[in-house]
């Protein structure tokens, strides 16, 4: 790992289906760093699933919890962190990610994302309409913000190991 990266966390951002969790896990193994998934940590802290959190308390409460969980994770030892797709849109979360870590946007096309999220029921935002329309709207709103990441890695339909290699090359 390049010198300027030692001691810093690596934070993966991008839309649902981009592969943040599977790439993050592999990246952590290759770098010998701990791995955490923000959604999983929120579920552990809340004692219920992300869809249940959305349903019971609404998106605002979920985002508040997400902000706290990410701040706590980044305050500890350096790690590889996979965030939920909306986390980086929160100005405070974005500031803590940019302060504590190297931020990588896993960028994928609409067809790739659609293929990956097809049939998944555990993503509450996708239930609000046709998945293609929802994702397209999210792309429009979020891509300009994701573009502030330190590094951008394009992910096509290649294997997670191949994408992980691209991330390692980019670092
Ligand atoms: C969300 C993405 C999800 C999860 C929640 C909201 C979003 O995470 O945090 O359903 O706003 O894009 P993944 O990106 O891991 O699916």
Backbone and ligand atoms as CSV (ligand in chain L), in Angstrom:
chain,resi,resn,atom,element,x,y,z
A,1,UNK,N,N,0.855,-1.198,0.000
A,1,UNK,CA,C,0.000,0.000,0.000
A,1,UNK,C,C,0.890,1.247,0.000
A,2,UNK,N,N,0.567,2.244,-0.844
A,2,UNK,CA,C,1.381,3.466,-0.847
A,2,UNK,C,C,1.436,4.115,0.530
A,3,UNK,N,N,2.586,4.718,0.823
A,3,UNK,CA,C,2.854,5.317,2.142
A,3,UNK,C,C,1.733,6.239,2.629
A,4,UNK,N,N,1.244,7.103,1.739
A,4,UNK,CA,C,0.260,8.117,2.181
A,4,UNK,C,C,-1.077,7.501,2.564
A,5,UNK,N,N,-1.236,6.187,2.281
A,5,UNK,CA,C,-2.494,5.532,2.624
A,5,UNK,C,C,-2.426,4.797,3.950
A,6,UNK,N,N,-1.238,4.589,4.479
A,6,UNK,CA,C,-1.157,3.819,5.724
A,6,UNK,C,C,-1.829,4.605,6.845
A,7,UNK,N,N,-2.561,3.886,7.661
A,7,UNK,CA,C,-3.266,4.527,8.763
A,7,UNK,C,C,-4.601,5.117,8.370
A,8,UNK,N,N,-4.974,5.034,7.101
A,8,UNK,CA,C,-6.256,5.595,6.669
A,8,UNK,C,C,-7.226,4.472,6.330
A,9,UNK,N,N,-8.478,4.750,6.532
A,9,UNK,CA,C,-9.505,3.787,6.154
A,9,UNK,C,C,-9.799,3.918,4.668
A,10,UNK,N,N,-10.312,2.840,4.085
A,10,UNK,CA,C,-10.729,2.854,2.690
A,10,UNK,C,C,-12.245,2.714,2.679
A,11,UNK,N,N,-12.914,3.687,2.080
A,11,UNK,CA,C,-14.369,3.733,2.134
A,11,UNK,C,C,-14.946,3.590,0.735
A,12,UNK,N,N,-15.815,2.598,0.565
A,12,UNK,CA,C,-16.419,2.349,-0.744
A,12,UNK,C,C,-17.800,2.979,-0.809
A,13,UNK,N,N,-18.028,3.770,-1.851
A,13,UNK,CA,C,-19.341,4.370,-2.067
A,13,UNK,C,C,-19.828,3.992,-3.465
A,14,UNK,N,N,-21.117,4.187,-3.694
A,14,UNK,CA,C,-21.702,3.862,-4.997
A,14,UNK,C,C,-23.104,3.328,-4.793
A,15,UNK,N,N,-23.802,3.164,-5.897
A,15,UNK,CA,C,-25.207,2.755,-5.820
A,15,UNK,C,C,-25.383,1.304,-5.399
A,16,UNK,N,N,-26.605,0.981,-5.015
A,16,UNK,CA,C,-26.962,-0.400,-4.686
A,16,UNK,C,C,-26.631,-1.292,-5.879
A,17,UNK,N,N,-25.963,-2.391,-5.614
A,17,UNK,CA,C,-25.636,-3.305,-6.702
A,17,UNK,C,C,-24.260,-3.058,-7.298
A,18,UNK,N,N,-23.590,-2.002,-6.857
A,18,UNK,CA,C,-22.268,-1.708,-7.422
A,18,UNK,C,C,-21.234,-2.744,-6.970
A,19,UNK,N,N,-21.497,-3.388,-5.835
A,19,UNK,CA,C,-20.567,-4.418,-5.357
A,19,UNK,C,C,-19.743,-3.974,-4.158
A,20,UNK,N,N,-20.220,-2.963,-3.434
A,20,UNK,CA,C,-19.424,-2.398,-2.338
A,20,UNK,C,C,-19.078,-3.462,-1.290
A,21,UNK,N,N,-20.055,-4.291,-0.942
A,21,UNK,CA,C,-19.809,-5.285,0.104
A,21,UNK,C,C,-18.873,-6.388,-0.387
A,22,UNK,N,N,-19.122,-6.944,-1.560
A,22,UNK,CA,C,-18.265,-8.056,-2.003
A,22,UNK,C,C,-16.852,-7.588,-2.346
A,23,UNK,N,N,-16.738,-6.394,-2.927
A,23,UNK,CA,C,-15.395,-5.878,-3.227
A,23,UNK,C,C,-14.681,-5.501,-1.926
A,24,UNK,N,N,-15.435,-4.881,-1.021
A,24,UNK,CA,C,-14.853,-4.445,0.251
A,24,UNK,C,C,-14.260,-5.608,1.032
A,25,UNK,N,N,-15.011,-6.708,1.067
A,25,UNK,CA,C,-14.547,-7.885,1.809
A,25,UNK,C,C,-13.231,-8.411,1.206
A,26,UNK,N,N,-13.194,-8.485,-0.112
A,26,UNK,CA,C,-11.981,-8.983,-0.792
A,26,UNK,C,C,-10.800,-8.030,-0.612
A,27,UNK,N,N,-11.103,-6.748,-0.722
A,27,UNK,CA,C,-10.061,-5.735,-0.588
A,27,UNK,C,C,-9.420,-5.809,0.802
A,28,UNK,N,N,-10.269,-5.931,1.807
A,28,UNK,CA,C,-9.781,-6.001,3.187
A,28,UNK,C,C,-8.873,-7.216,3.363
A,29,UNK,N,N,-9.286,-8.353,2.786
A,29,UNK,CA,C,-8.480,-9.573,2.903
A,29,UNK,C,C,-7.126,-9.364,2.233
A,30,UNK,N,N,-7.137,-8.737,1.067
A,30,UNK,CA,C,-5.881,-8.529,0.346
A,30,UNK,C,C,-4.955,-7.560,1.069
A,31,UNK,N,N,-5.558,-6.568,1.758
A,31,UNK,CA,C,-4.754,-5.547,2.431
A,31,UNK,C,C,-4.461,-5.894,3.887
A,32,UNK,N,N,-5.072,-6.985,4.376
A,32,UNK,CA,C,-4.891,-7.346,5.782
A,32,UNK,C,C,-5.507,-6.326,6.726
A,33,UNK,N,N,-6.631,-5.752,6.298
A,33,UNK,CA,C,-7.325,-4.776,7.151
A,33,UNK,C,C,-8.685,-5.346,7.552
A,34,UNK,N,N,-9.248,-4.865,8.672
A,34,UNK,CA,C,-10.594,-5.316,9.023
A,34,UNK,C,C,-11.616,-4.792,8.007
A,35,UNK,N,N,-12.727,-5.508,7.885
A,35,UNK,CA,C,-13.798,-5.077,6.999
A,35,UNK,C,C,-15.081,-4.870,7.790
A,36,UNK,N,N,-15.800,-3.805,7.502
A,36,UNK,CA,C,-17.137,-3.616,8.070
A,36,UNK,C,C,-18.085,-3.141,6.972
A,37,UNK,N,N,-19.335,-3.578,7.102
A,37,UNK,CA,C,-20.378,-3.124,6.196
A,37,UNK,C,C,-21.321,-2.239,7.008
A,38,UNK,N,N,-21.502,-0.990,6.582
A,38,UNK,CA,C,-22.266,-0.036,7.398
A,38,UNK,C,C,-23.702,-0.516,7.625
A,39,UNK,N,N,-24.343,-1.062,6.578
A,39,UNK,CA,C,-25.734,-1.535,6.758
A,39,UNK,C,C,-25.807,-2.626,7.834
A,40,UNK,N,N,-24.855,-3.553,7.796
A,40,UNK,CA,C,-24.843,-4.632,8.788
A,40,UNK,C,C,-24.655,-4.073,10.193
A,41,UNK,N,N,-23.762,-3.087,10.324
A,41,UNK,CA,C,-23.514,-2.483,11.637
A,41,UNK,C,C,-24.743,-1.753,12.158
A,42,UNK,N,N,-25.475,-1.106,11.236
A,42,UNK,CA,C,-26.714,-0.419,11.640
A,42,UNK,C,C,-27.721,-1.452,12.138
A,43,UNK,N,N,-27.802,-2.575,11.431
A,43,UNK,CA,C,-28.744,-3.636,11.829
A,43,UNK,C,C,-28.376,-4.197,13.202
A,44,UNK,N,N,-27.077,-4.376,13.439
A,44,UNK,CA,C,-26.637,-4.874,14.746
A,44,UNK,C,C,-26.990,-3.875,15.844
A,45,UNK,N,N,-26.749,-2.597,15.560
A,45,UNK,CA,C,-27.011,-1.562,16.576
A,45,UNK,C,C,-28.507,-1.430,16.843
A,46,UNK,N,N,-29.308,-1.555,15.788
A,46,UNK,CA,C,-30.751,-1.324,15.938
A,46,UNK,C,C,-31.495,-2.588,16.356
A,47,UNK,N,N,-30.898,-3.741,16.103
A,47,UNK,CA,C,-31.581,-4.991,16.419
A,47,UNK,C,C,-32.695,-5.322,15.449
A,48,UNK,N,N,-32.678,-4.718,14.269
A,48,UNK,CA,C,-33.644,-5.101,13.231
A,48,UNK,C,C,-33.029,-4.819,11.861
A,49,UNK,N,N,-33.697,-5.239,10.807
A,49,UNK,CA,C,-33.120,-5.120,9.471
A,49,UNK,C,C,-33.292,-3.701,8.908
A,50,UNK,N,N,-32.563,-3.398,7.850
A,50,UNK,CA,C,-32.683,-2.086,7.212
A,50,UNK,C,C,-34.120,-1.841,6.713
A,51,UNK,N,N,-34.743,-2.803,6.020
A,51,UNK,CA,C,-36.136,-2.560,5.611
A,51,UNK,C,C,-37.072,-2.311,6.799
A,52,UNK,N,N,-36.841,-3.041,7.899
A,52,UNK,CA,C,-37.670,-2.815,9.093
A,52,UNK,C,C,-37.459,-1.412,9.650
A,53,UNK,N,N,-36.206,-0.949,9.614
A,53,UNK,CA,C,-35.914,0.402,10.101
A,53,UNK,C,C,-36.645,1.451,9.268
A,54,UNK,N,N,-36.594,1.287,7.942
A,54,UNK,CA,C,-37.298,2.213,7.050
A,54,UNK,C,C,-38.789,2.205,7.362
A,55,UNK,N,N,-39.326,0.990,7.533
A,55,UNK,CA,C,-40.762,0.851,7.714
A,55,UNK,C,C,-41.214,1.425,9.051
A,56,UNK,N,N,-40.462,1.122,10.100
A,56,UNK,CA,C,-40.903,1.536,11.428
A,56,UNK,C,C,-40.600,2.987,11.735
A,57,UNK,N,N,-39.467,3.472,11.294
A,57,UNK,CA,C,-39.031,4.807,11.725
A,57,UNK,C,C,-38.871,5.802,10.576
A,58,UNK,N,N,-38.855,5.320,9.352
A,58,UNK,CA,C,-38.705,6.225,8.213
A,58,UNK,C,C,-37.245,6.428,7.833
A,59,UNK,N,N,-37.068,7.012,6.643
A,59,UNK,CA,C,-35.712,7.165,6.110
A,59,UNK,C,C,-34.868,8.130,6.949
A,60,UNK,N,N,-35.501,9.176,7.487
A,60,UNK,CA,C,-34.718,10.168,8.237
A,60,UNK,C,C,-34.028,9.531,9.444
A,61,UNK,N,N,-34.777,8.718,10.182
A,61,UNK,CA,C,-34.185,8.052,11.350
A,61,UNK,C,C,-33.063,7.103,10.915
A,62,UNK,N,N,-33.320,6.399,9.803
A,62,UNK,CA,C,-32.282,5.506,9.280
A,62,UNK,C,C,-31.000,6.283,8.983
A,63,UNK,N,N,-31.160,7.439,8.321
A,63,UNK,CA,C,-29.978,8.250,7.965
A,63,UNK,C,C,-29.254,8.759,9.216
A,64,UNK,N,N,-30.020,9.103,10.252
A,64,UNK,CA,C,-29.394,9.556,11.498
A,64,UNK,C,C,-28.547,8.433,12.095
A,65,UNK,N,N,-29.110,7.223,12.101
A,65,UNK,CA,C,-28.376,6.072,12.628
A,65,UNK,C,C,-27.157,5.768,11.780
A,66,UNK,N,N,-27.337,5.858,10.486
A,66,UNK,CA,C,-26.246,5.583,9.544
A,66,UNK,C,C,-25.084,6.557,9.770
A,67,UNK,N,N,-25.442,7.822,9.991
A,67,UNK,CA,C,-24.413,8.848,10.225
A,67,UNK,C,C,-23.616,8.528,11.495
A,68,UNK,N,N,-24.326,8.141,12.569
A,68,UNK,CA,C,-23.659,7.825,13.835
A,68,UNK,C,C,-22.764,6.604,13.697
A,69,UNK,N,N,-23.291,5.576,13.033
A,69,UNK,CA,C,-22.541,4.327,12.890
A,69,UNK,C,C,-21.265,4.554,12.075
A,70,UNK,N,N,-21.364,5.304,11.004
A,70,UNK,CA,C,-20.189,5.531,10.156
A,70,UNK,C,C,-19.156,6.385,10.897
A,71,UNK,N,N,-19.641,7.363,11.642
A,71,UNK,CA,C,-18.698,8.197,12.406
A,71,UNK,C,C,-17.949,7.338,13.429
A,72,UNK,N,N,-18.677,6.457,14.096
A,72,UNK,CA,C,-18.056,5.585,15.101
A,72,UNK,C,C,-17.035,4.638,14.445
A,73,UNK,N,N,-17.416,4.035,13.330
A,73,UNK,CA,C,-16.508,3.090,12.672
A,73,UNK,C,C,-15.228,3.781,12.219
A,74,UNK,N,N,-15.368,5.005,11.710
A,74,UNK,CA,C,-14.187,5.700,11.191
A,74,UNK,C,C,-13.317,6.267,12.300
A,75,UNK,N,N,-13.856,6.312,13.512
A,75,UNK,CA,C,-13.069,6.820,14.641
A,75,UNK,C,C,-12.129,5.752,15.188
A,76,UNK,N,N,-12.352,4.490,14.831
A,76,UNK,CA,C,-11.525,3.404,15.338
A,76,UNK,C,C,-10.314,3.141,14.455
A,77,UNK,N,N,-9.802,1.920,14.562
A,77,UNK,CA,C,-8.613,1.576,13.768
A,77,UNK,C,C,-8.965,1.589,12.270
A,78,UNK,N,N,-7.954,1.817,11.411
A,78,UNK,CA,C,-8.211,1.869,9.974
A,78,UNK,C,C,-8.888,0.587,9.487
A,79,UNK,N,N,-9.854,0.734,8.594
A,79,UNK,CA,C,-10.596,-0.430,8.113
A,79,UNK,C,C,-11.042,-0.181,6.681
A,80,UNK,N,N,-11.544,-1.234,6.068
A,80,UNK,CA,C,-12.229,-1.085,4.788
A,80,UNK,C,C,-13.710,-1.052,5.113
A,81,UNK,N,N,-14.379,0.008,4.665
A,81,UNK,CA,C,-15.788,0.208,5.008
A,81,UNK,C,C,-16.649,0.280,3.755
A,82,UNK,N,N,-17.632,-0.618,3.672
A,82,UNK,CA,C,-18.635,-0.536,2.610
A,82,UNK,C,C,-19.812,0.255,3.162
A,83,UNK,N,N,-20.184,1.333,2.482
A,83,UNK,CA,C,-21.308,2.147,2.955
A,83,UNK,C,C,-22.567,1.799,2.181
A,84,UNK,N,N,-23.730,2.140,2.729
A,84,UNK,CA,C,-24.975,2.037,1.977
A,84,UNK,C,C,-24.988,3.133,0.916
A,85,UNK,N,N,-25.733,2.891,-0.155
A,85,UNK,CA,C,-25.691,3.803,-1.304
A,85,UNK,C,C,-26.012,5.262,-1.000
A,86,UNK,N,N,-26.798,5.506,0.050
A,86,UNK,CA,C,-27.195,6.884,0.328
A,86,UNK,C,C,-26.289,7.608,1.305
A,87,UNK,N,N,-25.388,6.861,1.940
A,87,UNK,CA,C,-24.601,7.436,3.035
A,87,UNK,C,C,-23.799,8.671,2.598
A,88,UNK,N,N,-23.181,8.573,1.446
A,88,UNK,CA,C,-22.278,9.642,0.997
A,88,UNK,C,C,-23.046,10.915,0.627
A,89,UNK,N,N,-24.381,10.796,0.503
A,89,UNK,CA,C,-25.186,11.965,0.161
A,89,UNK,C,C,-25.401,12.868,1.365
A,90,UNK,N,N,-25.157,12.353,2.540
A,90,UNK,CA,C,-25.321,13.147,3.752
A,90,UNK,C,C,-24.069,14.001,3.960
A,91,UNK,N,N,-24.225,15.332,4.023
A,91,UNK,CA,C,-23.038,16.197,4.072
A,91,UNK,C,C,-22.099,15.881,5.234
A,92,UNK,N,N,-22.686,15.575,6.393
A,92,UNK,CA,C,-21.846,15.297,7.563
A,92,UNK,C,C,-21.081,13.984,7.396
A,93,UNK,N,N,-21.791,12.962,6.903
A,93,UNK,CA,C,-21.143,11.670,6.666
A,93,UNK,C,C,-20.038,11.834,5.625
A,94,UNK,N,N,-20.366,12.600,4.590
A,94,UNK,CA,C,-19.367,12.817,3.524
A,94,UNK,C,C,-18.119,13.498,4.098
A,95,UNK,N,N,-18.342,14.456,4.966
A,95,UNK,CA,C,-17.192,15.167,5.561
A,95,UNK,C,C,-16.352,14.205,6.401
A,96,UNK,N,N,-17.000,13.333,7.180
A,96,UNK,CA,C,-16.179,12.439,8.013
A,96,UNK,C,C,-15.462,11.410,7.145
A,97,UNK,N,N,-16.100,10.950,6.080
A,97,UNK,CA,C,-15.431,10.011,5.173
A,97,UNK,C,C,-14.213,10.677,4.541
A,98,UNK,N,N,-14.377,11.917,4.135
A,98,UNK,CA,C,-13.279,12.591,3.437
A,98,UNK,C,C,-12.130,12.925,4.389
A,99,UNK,N,N,-12.500,13.127,5.651
A,99,UNK,CA,C,-11.482,13.455,6.648
A,99,UNK,C,C,-10.680,12.217,7.055
A,100,UNK,N,N,-11.394,11.099,7.260
A,100,UNK,CA,C,-10.763,9.916,7.852
A,100,UNK,C,C,-10.270,8.902,6.831
A,101,UNK,N,N,-10.771,8.983,5.618
A,101,UNK,CA,C,-10.479,7.872,4.728
A,101,UNK,C,C,-10.189,8.252,3.288
A,102,UNK,N,N,-9.807,7.234,2.546
A,102,UNK,CA,C,-9.673,7.360,1.106
A,102,UNK,C,C,-10.982,6.832,0.536
A,103,UNK,N,N,-11.638,7.666,-0.253
A,103,UNK,CA,C,-12.974,7.308,-0.708
A,103,UNK,C,C,-12.934,6.817,-2.157
A,104,UNK,N,N,-13.526,5.666,-2.381
A,104,UNK,CA,C,-13.531,5.083,-3.726
A,104,UNK,C,C,-14.966,4.911,-4.205
A,105,UNK,N,N,-15.266,5.481,-5.360
A,105,UNK,CA,C,-16.587,5.292,-5.970
A,105,UNK,C,C,-16.522,4.090,-6.908
A,106,UNK,N,N,-17.312,3.079,-6.599
A,106,UNK,CA,C,-17.465,1.946,-7.515
A,106,UNK,C,C,-18.573,2.317,-8.494
A,107,UNK,N,N,-18.173,2.670,-9.701
A,107,UNK,CA,C,-19.122,3.177,-10.702
A,107,UNK,C,C,-19.565,2.052,-11.630
A,108,UNK,N,N,-20.870,1.916,-11.779
A,108,UNK,CA,C,-21.395,0.865,-12.653
A,108,UNK,C,C,-22.529,1.437,-13.495
A,109,UNK,N,N,-22.763,0.818,-14.639
A,109,UNK,CA,C,-23.815,1.296,-15.539
A,109,UNK,C,C,-25.179,0.824,-15.049
A,110,UNK,N,N,-26.215,1.442,-15.575
A,110,UNK,CA,C,-27.581,1.058,-15.200
A,110,UNK,C,C,-27.865,-0.428,-15.469
A,111,UNK,N,N,-27.544,-0.947,-16.664
A,111,UNK,CA,C,-27.813,-2.381,-16.885
A,111,UNK,C,C,-27.090,-3.286,-15.888
A,112,UNK,N,N,-25.854,-2.951,-15.567
A,112,UNK,CA,C,-25.104,-3.757,-14.590
A,112,UNK,C,C,-25.784,-3.710,-13.218
A,113,UNK,N,N,-26.136,-2.519,-12.785
A,113,UNK,CA,C,-26.785,-2.376,-11.468
A,113,UNK,C,C,-28.102,-3.135,-11.441
A,114,UNK,N,N,-28.870,-2.983,-12.520
A,114,UNK,CA,C,-30.177,-3.651,-12.576
A,114,UNK,C,C,-30.038,-5.151,-12.483
A,115,UNK,N,N,-29.063,-5.687,-13.201
A,115,UNK,CA,C,-28.845,-7.132,-13.151
A,115,UNK,C,C,-28.526,-7.584,-11.735
A,116,UNK,N,N,-27.739,-6.777,-11.032
A,116,UNK,CA,C,-27.304,-7.181,-9.690
A,116,UNK,C,C,-28.397,-7.046,-8.635
A,117,UNK,N,N,-29.312,-6.092,-8.827
A,117,UNK,CA,C,-30.332,-5.916,-7.777
A,117,UNK,C,C,-31.625,-6.646,-8.110
A,118,UNK,N,N,-31.664,-7.282,-9.289
A,118,UNK,CA,C,-32.889,-7.961,-9.706
A,118,UNK,C,C,-33.350,-8.958,-8.655
A,119,UNK,N,N,-34.609,-8.877,-8.307
A,119,UNK,CA,C,-35.182,-9.856,-7.397
A,119,UNK,C,C,-34.827,-9.674,-5.944
A,120,UNK,N,N,-34.089,-8.616,-5.624
A,120,UNK,CA,C,-33.743,-8.389,-4.213
A,120,UNK,C,C,-34.864,-7.598,-3.551
A,121,UNK,N,N,-35.348,-8.128,-2.448
A,121,UNK,CA,C,-36.440,-7.427,-1.780
A,121,UNK,C,C,-35.940,-6.619,-0.581
A,122,UNK,N,N,-34.653,-6.747,-0.265
A,122,UNK,CA,C,-34.183,-6.117,0.965
A,122,UNK,C,C,-33.722,-4.673,0.770
A,123,UNK,N,N,-34.131,-4.061,-0.351
A,123,UNK,CA,C,-33.736,-2.669,-0.556
A,123,UNK,C,C,-34.982,-1.791,-0.650
A,124,UNK,N,N,-35.345,-1.182,0.464
A,124,UNK,CA,C,-36.613,-0.455,0.527
A,124,UNK,C,C,-36.763,0.608,-0.559
A,125,UNK,N,N,-35.679,1.275,-0.922
A,125,UNK,CA,C,-35.815,2.345,-1.914
A,125,UNK,C,C,-36.259,1.814,-3.270
A,126,UNK,N,N,-35.932,0.559,-3.548
A,126,UNK,CA,C,-36.285,0.002,-4.854
A,126,UNK,C,C,-37.768,-0.347,-4.941
A,127,UNK,N,N,-38.438,-0.353,-3.800
A,127,UNK,CA,C,-39.864,-0.686,-3.827
A,127,UNK,C,C,-40.738,0.500,-4.201
A,128,UNK,N,N,-40.117,1.667,-4.347
A,128,UNK,CA,C,-40.935,2.862,-4.588
A,128,UNK,C,C,-41.310,3.031,-6.059
A,129,UNK,N,N,-40.933,2.102,-6.920
A,129,UNK,CA,C,-41.311,2.215,-8.333
A,129,UNK,C,C,-40.627,1.139,-9.153
A,130,UNK,N,N,-40.628,1.326,-10.473
A,130,UNK,CA,C,-39.902,0.420,-11.375
A,130,UNK,C,C,-38.414,0.524,-11.022
A,131,UNK,N,N,-37.739,-0.595,-10.759
A,131,UNK,CA,C,-36.322,-0.504,-10.388
A,131,UNK,C,C,-35.475,0.321,-11.365
A,132,UNK,N,N,-35.741,0.185,-12.667
A,132,UNK,CA,C,-34.937,0.937,-13.644
A,132,UNK,C,C,-35.131,2.437,-13.463
A,133,UNK,N,N,-36.398,2.850,-13.219
A,133,UNK,CA,C,-36.674,4.284,-13.034
A,133,UNK,C,C,-36.059,4.795,-11.743
A,134,UNK,N,N,-36.217,3.990,-10.685
A,134,UNK,CA,C,-35.682,4.407,-9.386
A,134,UNK,C,C,-34.172,4.569,-9.491
A,135,UNK,N,N,-33.517,3.555,-10.075
A,135,UNK,CA,C,-32.051,3.609,-10.170
A,135,UNK,C,C,-31.598,4.782,-11.031
A,136,UNK,N,N,-32.334,5.018,-12.125
A,136,UNK,CA,C,-31.954,6.126,-13.005
A,136,UNK,C,C,-32.050,7.473,-12.277
A,137,UNK,N,N,-33.122,7.622,-11.512
A,137,UNK,CA,C,-33.268,8.855,-10.725
A,137,UNK,C,C,-32.146,8.982,-9.711
A,138,UNK,N,N,-31.824,7.866,-9.039
A,138,UNK,CA,C,-30.745,7.907,-8.042
A,138,UNK,C,C,-29.413,8.228,-8.707
A,139,UNK,N,N,-29.198,7.671,-9.909
A,139,UNK,CA,C,-27.948,7.965,-10.631
A,139,UNK,C,C,-27.836,9.457,-10.896
A,140,UNK,N,N,-28.953,10.050,-11.352
A,140,UNK,CA,C,-28.917,11.480,-11.668
A,140,UNK,C,C,-28.608,12.317,-10.438
A,141,UNK,N,N,-29.224,11.944,-9.335
A,141,UNK,CA,C,-29.030,12.741,-8.120
A,141,UNK,C,C,-27.666,12.499,-7.488
A,142,UNK,N,N,-27.195,11.265,-7.556
A,142,UNK,CA,C,-26.026,10.911,-6.753
A,142,UNK,C,C,-24.687,10.940,-7.494
A,143,UNK,N,N,-24.702,10.671,-8.775
A,143,UNK,CA,C,-23.418,10.595,-9.472
A,143,UNK,C,C,-22.565,11.856,-9.333
A,144,UNK,N,N,-23.187,13.060,-9.424
A,144,UNK,CA,C,-22.352,14.259,-9.265
A,144,UNK,C,C,-21.691,14.325,-7.890
A,145,UNK,N,N,-22.333,13.736,-6.886
A,145,UNK,CA,C,-21.765,13.774,-5.528
A,145,UNK,C,C,-20.724,12.665,-5.355
A,146,UNK,N,N,-21.052,11.468,-5.837
A,146,UNK,CA,C,-20.067,10.370,-5.792
A,146,UNK,C,C,-18.771,10.793,-6.508
A,147,UNK,N,N,-18.922,11.657,-7.516
A,147,UNK,CA,C,-17.763,12.066,-8.310
A,147,UNK,C,C,-16.729,12.830,-7.483
A,148,UNK,N,N,-17.123,13.243,-6.260
A,148,UNK,CA,C,-16.153,13.909,-5.378
A,148,UNK,C,C,-15.216,12.923,-4.698
A,149,UNK,N,N,-15.422,11.636,-4.941
A,149,UNK,CA,C,-14.556,10.620,-4.316
A,149,UNK,C,C,-13.099,10.835,-4.734
A,150,UNK,N,N,-12.181,10.276,-3.943
A,150,UNK,CA,C,-10.751,10.398,-4.279
A,150,UNK,C,C,-10.411,9.591,-5.520
A,151,UNK,N,N,-11.045,8.435,-5.648
A,151,UNK,CA,C,-10.757,7.548,-6.779
A,151,UNK,C,C,-12.066,7.017,-7.350
A,152,UNK,N,N,-12.078,6.786,-8.657
A,152,UNK,CA,C,-13.256,6.208,-9.298
A,152,UNK,C,C,-12.815,4.923,-9.998
A,153,UNK,N,N,-13.511,3.844,-9.709
A,153,UNK,CA,C,-13.190,2.573,-10.365
A,153,UNK,C,C,-14.444,2.085,-11.085
A,154,UNK,N,N,-14.313,1.849,-12.373
A,154,UNK,CA,C,-15.451,1.363,-13.149
A,154,UNK,C,C,-15.614,-0.133,-12.985
A,155,UNK,N,N,-16.846,-0.560,-12.733
A,155,UNK,CA,C,-17.137,-1.981,-12.564
A,155,UNK,C,C,-18.116,-2.387,-13.644
A,156,UNK,N,N,-17.711,-3.332,-14.430
A,156,UNK,CA,C,-18.625,-3.876,-15.430
A,156,UNK,C,C,-19.177,-5.175,-14.907
A,157,UNK,N,N,-19.334,-6.140,-15.783
A,157,UNK,CA,C,-19.875,-7.421,-15.346
A,157,UNK,C,C,-18.782,-8.428,-15.036
A,158,UNK,N,N,-17.562,-7.942,-14.801
A,158,UNK,CA,C,-16.472,-8.861,-14.475
A,158,UNK,C,C,-16.638,-9.407,-13.050
A,159,UNK,N,N,-15.802,-10.347,-12.674
A,159,UNK,CA,C,-15.922,-10.959,-11.350
A,159,UNK,C,C,-15.484,-9.980,-10.266
A,160,UNK,N,N,-15.964,-10.194,-9.039
A,160,UNK,CA,C,-15.534,-9.338,-7.924
A,160,UNK,C,C,-14.014,-9.345,-7.746
A,161,UNK,N,N,-13.369,-10.482,-7.989
A,161,UNK,CA,C,-11.908,-10.523,-7.845
A,161,UNK,C,C,-11.229,-9.602,-8.850
A,162,UNK,N,N,-11.760,-9.557,-10.065
A,162,UNK,CA,C,-11.184,-8.676,-11.087
A,162,UNK,C,C,-11.348,-7.214,-10.681
A,163,UNK,N,N,-12.547,-6.855,-10.238
A,163,UNK,CA,C,-12.768,-5.466,-9.808
A,163,UNK,C,C,-11.866,-5.121,-8.631
A,164,UNK,N,N,-11.719,-6.071,-7.706
A,164,UNK,CA,C,-10.842,-5.829,-6.553
A,164,UNK,C,C,-9.420,-5.525,-7.030
A,165,UNK,N,N,-8.977,-6.248,-8.051
A,165,UNK,CA,C,-7.665,-5.983,-8.634
A,165,UNK,C,C,-7.581,-4.567,-9.185
A,166,UNK,N,N,-8.654,-4.108,-9.818
A,166,UNK,CA,C,-8.672,-2.739,-10.370
A,166,UNK,C,C,-8.585,-1.702,-9.250
A,167,UNK,N,N,-9.262,-1.996,-8.145
A,167,UNK,CA,C,-9.204,-1.061,-7.012
A,167,UNK,C,C,-7.780,-1.011,-6.463
A,168,UNK,N,N,-7.159,-2.178,-6.314
A,168,UNK,CA,C,-5.784,-2.213,-5.790
A,168,UNK,C,C,-4.837,-1.463,-6.719
A,169,UNK,N,N,-5.050,-1.591,-8.026
A,169,UNK,CA,C,-4.223,-0.855,-8.985
A,169,UNK,C,C,-4.405,0.655,-8.814
A,170,UNK,N,N,-5.646,1.045,-8.539
A,170,UNK,CA,C,-5.953,2.483,-8.456
A,170,UNK,C,C,-5.380,3.120,-7.192
A,171,UNK,N,N,-5.185,2.299,-6.151
A,171,UNK,CA,C,-4.756,2.869,-4.857
A,171,UNK,C,C,-3.301,3.376,-4.874
L,1,LIG,C1,C,-29.670,2.696,0.279
L,1,LIG,C2,C,-28.841,1.634,0.005
L,1,LIG,C3,C,-28.799,0.416,0.827
L,1,LIG,C4,C,-29.289,0.687,2.249
L,1,LIG,C5,C,-30.610,1.370,2.224
L,1,LIG,C6,C,-30.598,2.695,1.445
L,1,LIG,C7,C,-29.619,3.888,-0.597
L,1,LIG,O1,O,-27.459,-0.071,0.861
L,1,LIG,O2,O,-28.373,1.469,2.952
L,1,LIG,O3,O,-31.526,0.480,1.644
L,1,LIG,O4,O,-30.101,4.961,-0.204
L,1,LIG,O5,O,-29.063,3.772,-1.719
L,1,LIG,P1,P,-26.705,-0.777,-0.409
L,1,LIG,O6,O,-26.140,0.314,-1.258
L,1,LIG,O7,O,-25.655,-1.594,0.252
L,1,LIG,O8,O,-27.742,-1.592,-1.099
